[in-house]
Amino acid sequence: MTLVDYARTKRPIFDIDLDADPYDRWREVGRRNKAKLGRFLREIETMLHESAEAWYVRALLAGAKVVAGPLAVLVARLFGEDYVAEIRGLAHASGLPESKLFLANLTYDLTVGHEGVFGACSSFSVVAEKAPVLVRNMDWAWPESTGRYTVMTRFHKGSASYINIAPLGCVGVLSAMRVGSWAVTLNQAPATGWPQLLQWPAMHRLRKACDSSLTYASLVRRAMEYQTMTPFFAHVIGTKPEEQVVIEGAADTFRKRKAKPGKPLIQTNHFVLTAHRHHNGEDDPGDDCEYCDRYAALSKRLRKKPKDFADAFSRIRGGPVTHADTMNQMAFRPADGKAVVRVRS
């Protein structure tokens, strides 16, 4: 499989009206994509069965009707009734089981800790042409078909809107941009303990922040408001050079790491701040963040400042940063709305 521009795939840009009743928002998506969504859900379920090591994953998979459905619904109720209704509406429109859609929407949280420090996503932000650019690879082969099922969605409320790039059936946010305001990407963090099953799943916590944030400052603030089920890294930029930050969410504590003037801000999958670094485990090298090969490669590539948007985007290509598990890659510049998205064909 190769990475190709999203426009060349002929995949749609789904339109979700946030003024509509939540149950109805994804009706058309489910009706038109029920076969594709059904195949993808089966692949996710198979993947979870094959990799289920933790007790909470085994419990959710013990039986779709007996355990997985009720428990998934219980968990879902705790991350916002709107999103519960969205998933139920999508399930009804597609004729697929609610329990499987809830499980699919918990995939990020159920797999935290499996990949460890060296897997799952790279991002960096840098100023190019006087405005910050956020560049990102999503290295997520769980399942390996994720890239083929990656879709773009436009969430809008009145005249305000933002785009999100995520797998089909996911109602949370992984990579998003609101033109003129902000862009954000989610990277998986090392486990900080057992998932807190009564807290918000990370992708849906970020979706809630995006839905209600019209400015960079409000998005950063809202992304740090509530405890999450599992840890995460949120890489956020605005429209001004100084508006670049990585939020290190350790599930119950949040800290911000900002870009130094004139320097890039890089994030892979390890905690950089001293307060959280013990979560990296026994392999943590102390002050040397370059023990991750992707982090080291990006640090080297960005020693010379990119001259423009295209040059910034080019720095993420090639190994070890881009590899077989890279399902999509993108660059966002919210200052003028410039964006490029590539997905696995």
Buried (B, 14 or more C-beta within 10 A) or exposed (E): EEBBEBEEBEBEEBEBBBEEEBBBBBBBBBEBBBEBBBBBBEBBBEBBEEBBEBEBBEBBBEEBEEBBBEBBBEBBEBBBEBBBBBBBBBBBBBEBBBBBBBBBBBBBBBBBBBBBBBBBBBBBBBBBBEBBBBBBBBBBBBBBBBBBBBBBBEBBBEEBBBBBBBBBBBBBBBBBBBBBBBBBBBBBBBBBEEBBBEBBBBBBBBBBBBBEBBBBEBBBEBBBEBBBBBBBBBBBBBBEBEBBBBBBBBBEEBBBBEBEEEEBBBBBBBBBEEEBBEBBEEEBEEEEBBBBEBBBBBBEBBEEEBEEBEBBBBBBBEEBBBEEBBBBBBBBBBBEEBBBBBBBE
